[in-house]
Amino acid sequence: MEHIVTSYEDNLRADKIVKNIFSDVGYVFLQKLFRLHKIKVNGKKVSASDRLHAGDIIKVFANLTETRKDSPEFNSKLFNDLKSMIIYENEDFFAVNKPAKLAVQSGTDISICVETFIKSYPDCECRLVHRLDRDTSGVLLIAKNQKSARKLTGLFRENKIEKTYLAMVDGKILHPGVTDNFLIKSFVGNQERMIVSDSGQRAITKYKPLKIIENYTLLELKPKTGRKHQLRVHCADVLHAPILGDKKYNANPRHKELFLHAHKIFIDDLKIEIVADIPPHFSATDL
C-alpha cells in the first residue's frame, strides 16, 4: 500500500496517519510494523512517533486491506455509488461532489467512506490528495495514479489550487475581509476543538458576503491555508458568526445539516474549474 501525505495530514504522527487509513488495524500490530520497518517514508525507515509532512510518501509492506473489500458484489455496488457522485474526470484524476455525512477516511464507527469507494474504482490505484470534514459537502479531488497524486499534492502545498466554499452563518457580515491568525488544537471540557492561539499554525481565510437573509449571511470563503476546522473557527470565533448546524463551534446549532459546502476548485496550472452543485438544505426555505 502506498499513500501520499495530504496537506490536511501535515505534521501528524506517522502512526496516526496509517491508523486513519486502516482503522481496523490494532495498535499493537501497527507498532510492530513500525519496529520491523514494514512501514517506510520516502524509502527510509521511520518511527511511529515521527511527524510527517505533505508530499511524503508512505509505503506499507504488509496487506492491511480487509478481504471483504475484494468481493465482486461489494466492489460493484460501491463503484455504482461512486460513479453517481463524479462531477469531473480525466485520465489523471476525478472529482466527486461528496454529500454531507459521508466521511472521507475510515475511523471509529465508520465502515463506509470515500476511501472505501475509491478502492472499488477499476483499473487504477486511486489516492486521496486532500479531504473534507464528514459534515462538509462538495468538491473532493481523487488522483488515479501516483504521478497525479504527487502533482496535485504539490499544487495544494504551493497554494496553486484555489478552493471556494459557501457557508450560511448566524449573523450579519456586511463587508468582505481577511482573517489571518494562528490555530492550535485544544480541549474545551472533554471536547477536542481548534482555538485561536499565537502558538498555533498560521491560518488565512478570505471572506465575502454574498447575500443577507434576515439575520443570516451567505458567505463566500476562500482558505489560503488548510488547517483543521479553519473555516468553522474563523466564522465562529473571529467573525462571531458561527456556521449554521455546526455542533462543535456553534453554541446554538439548531439545524441538522452543516451549512458548509466546498463549491468550487480552480487548478491554476491546468486551467480547470470544477463546480459542485449546492445541496438542497442551503435553500432559504430551510432557515
Rosetta blueprint (number, residue, H / E / L):
1 M L
2 E E
3 H E
4 I E
5 V L
6 T L
7 S H
8 Y H
9 E H
10 D L
11 N L
12 L L
13 R E
14 A H
15 D H
16 K H
17 I H
18 V H
19 K H
20 N H
21 I H
22 F L
23 S L
24 D L
25 V L
26 G L
27 Y H
28 V H
29 F H
30 L H
31 Q H
32 K H
33 L H
34 F H
35 R H
36 L L
37 H L
38 K L
39 I E
40 K E
41 V E
42 N L
43 G L
44 K E
45 K E
46 V L
47 S L
48 A L
49 S L
50 D L
51 R E
52 L L
53 H L
54 A L
55 G L
56 D L
57 I E
58 I E
59 K E
60 V E
61 F L
62 A L
63 N L
64 L L
65 T L
66 E L
67 T H
68 R H
69 K H
70 D H
71 S L
72 P H
73 E H
74 F H
75 N H
76 S H
77 K H
78 L H
79 F H
80 N H
81 D H
82 L H
83 K H
84 S H
85 M H
86 I E
87 I E
88 Y E
89 E E
90 N L
91 E L
92 D L
93 F E
94 F E
95 A E
96 V E
97 N E
98 K E
99 P L
100 A L
101 K L
102 L L
103 A L
104 V L
105 Q L
106 S L
107 G E
108 T L
109 D L
110 I E
111 S L
112 I L
113 C L
114 V H
115 E H
116 T H
117 F H
118 I H
119 K L
120 S L
121 Y L
122 P L
123 D L
124 C L
125 E L
126 C L
127 R E
128 L E
129 V L
130 H L
131 R L
132 L L
133 D L
134 R L
135 D L
136 T L
137 S E
138 G E
139 V E
140 L E
141 L E
142 I E
143 A E
144 K L
145 N L
146 Q H
147 K H
148 S H
149 A H
150 R H
151 K H
152 L H
153 T H
154 G H
155 L H
156 F H
157 R H
158 E L
159 N L
160 K L
161 I E
162 E E
163 K E
164 T E
165 Y E
166 L E
167 A E
168 M E
169 V E
170 D E
171 G L
172 K L
173 I L
174 L L
175 H L
176 P L
177 G E
178 V E
179 T E
180 D E
181 N E
182 F E
183 L E
184 I E
185 K E
186 S E
187 F E
188 V E
189 G L
190 N L
191 Q E
192 E E
193 R E
194 M E
195 I E
196 V E
197 S L
198 D L
199 S L
200 G L
201 Q E
202 R E
203 A E
204 I E
205 T E
206 K E
207 Y E
208 K E
209 P E
210 L E
211 K E
212 I E
213 I E
214 E L
215 N L
216 Y E
217 T E
218 L E
219 L E
220 E E
221 L E
222 K E
223 P E
224 K L
225 T L
226 G L
227 R L
228 K L
229 H L
230 Q H
231 L H
232 R H
233 V H
234 H H
235 C H
236 A H
237 D H
238 V H
239 L L
240 H L
241 A L
242 P L
243 I E
244 L L
245 G L
246 D L
247 K L
248 K L
249 Y L
250 N L
251 A L
252 N L
253 P L
254 R L
255 H L
256 K L
257 E L
258 L L
259 F L
260 L E
261 H E
262 A E
263 H E
264 K E
265 I E
266 F E
267 I E
268 D H
269 D H
270 L H
271 K L
272 I E
273 E E
274 I E
275 V E
276 A L
277 D L
278 I L
279 P L
280 P H
281 H H
282 F H
283 S L
284 A H
285 T H
286 D H
287 L L
